[in-house]
Amino acid sequence: MSTKRDYYEILGLNKGASETDIKKAYRTLAKKYHPDVNKTADAEAKFKEVNEAYEVLSDPQKKASYDQFGHAGMEGAGFGGFGGFSGSSAGFEDLSDIFGSFFGGGFGGSSSRRTNASGPRKGQDLFMNMKIDFMEAIFGKTETITLDVDEQCSECLGTGARSKSDIKVCNRCHGSGTVVTQQRTAFGVFQSQSVCPDCNGTGKSIINKCPKCKGTGYEHKRVNVDVKIPAGIQTGQQLRVTGKGERGSNGGPNGDLYIEIVVNKHKYFERDGKNIYITIPISVVDATLGCSVDVPTVYGDVELTIPAGTQNGTKFRLKNKGVKDLRSSSSGDQFVEVRIEVNTKLNKEEKELYEKIRKLGDKETVFSRFKKAFK
């Protein structure tokens, strides 16, 4: 009887785990137990165990056989722990990705994904929030913001040198911007590639630095930037300000600044997409007899006729009184919901009039008609 642990148990998974879950668990455990990272006595044994489990569960045919027959279905598969895989290179491919983050380069040999550190690279993008009022989002505005940015030095145009003749090829990396080192272990040779410490990845050395920027190639400035906020913008939408992110390197452009808009709520208006909603109060008398009211909209008051017999919660539409669409010239509508309010403070004359109305009304009341449904 096999004394091997269940492969799913080794990876901390339940039987039937997806391919994504299997790969994620393997990558986590391989990092944890790799002998060059983990120096505990049992790390190597656990590392081999994890690799063996992954080689089976990452192969659809082997996984199917293991799910049906367990370890008995794996007899003759030729497992030999790490370095003893039979025909599968999945483990090595994944290890190359995993340990690139530890050692900066390829696993067990040269890396095919080296980057040119001396080439120009765009700076990182920056993000910020901007709060605006409800009406500002409806009609748009221009907002001036103050930013601290690094811009290309106007004296050396970003080279960092006093003159072109002061720029030489770096003696250490010979212009590549990177240096390669190798580390031999019991499991093979790890080759890592890192930024050249002498030139910081530029591939160049400067003999005489620019007096204005002191060799950095950029100037730190505080600038005012006008941001145009378009009419109809909504919470969560972003505006891009080109070139106002973090500075680039090796002559690369700055990143961009992304501004996410947050629209403050209005006391009465509510917005859903292009449409605006408002609730207005009217009296029982106005709802019964009908009336005309001046309804507030974002564009000013609009006269609305409320017909006699209007019920509580009735909605009316004011066409084209909503929000302008960002991508077209069309506008949404405004919907007006009626809320009937009952006067709780009647004077003597009003009370007498309501009593008279009740006596003049039908003998069958609204409530009595409702009760009939239960008989």
Secondary structure as UniProt FT lines:
FT   HELIX           7..11
FT   TURN            15..16
FT   HELIX           19..33
FT   TURN            35..37
FT   TURN            41..42
FT   HELIX           43..57
FT   HELIX           60..69
FT   HELIX           70..74
FT   TURN            75..76
FT   TURN            82..83
FT   HELIX           90..103
FT   TURN            117..118
FT   STRAND          126..132
FT   HELIX           134..139
FT   STRAND          141..152
FT   TURN            154..158
FT   HELIX           164..166
FT   STRAND          167..169
FT   TURN            171..175
FT   STRAND          178..185
FT   TURN            186..187
FT   STRAND          188..195
FT   TURN            197..201
FT   STRAND          204..206
FT   TURN            211..215
FT   STRAND          218..229
FT   TURN            231..232
FT   TURN            235..236
FT   STRAND          238..241
FT   TURN            242..243
FT   TURN            250..251
FT   STRAND          257..263
FT   STRAND          270..272
FT   TURN            273..274
FT   STRAND          275..283
FT   HELIX           284..289
FT   STRAND          291..295
FT   TURN            298..299
FT   STRAND          302..306
FT   TURN            308..309
FT   TURN            312..313
FT   STRAND          315..318
FT   TURN            319..320
FT   TURN            326..327
FT   STRAND          334..341
FT   HELIX           348..360
FT   HELIX           366..372
FT   TURN            373..374
//
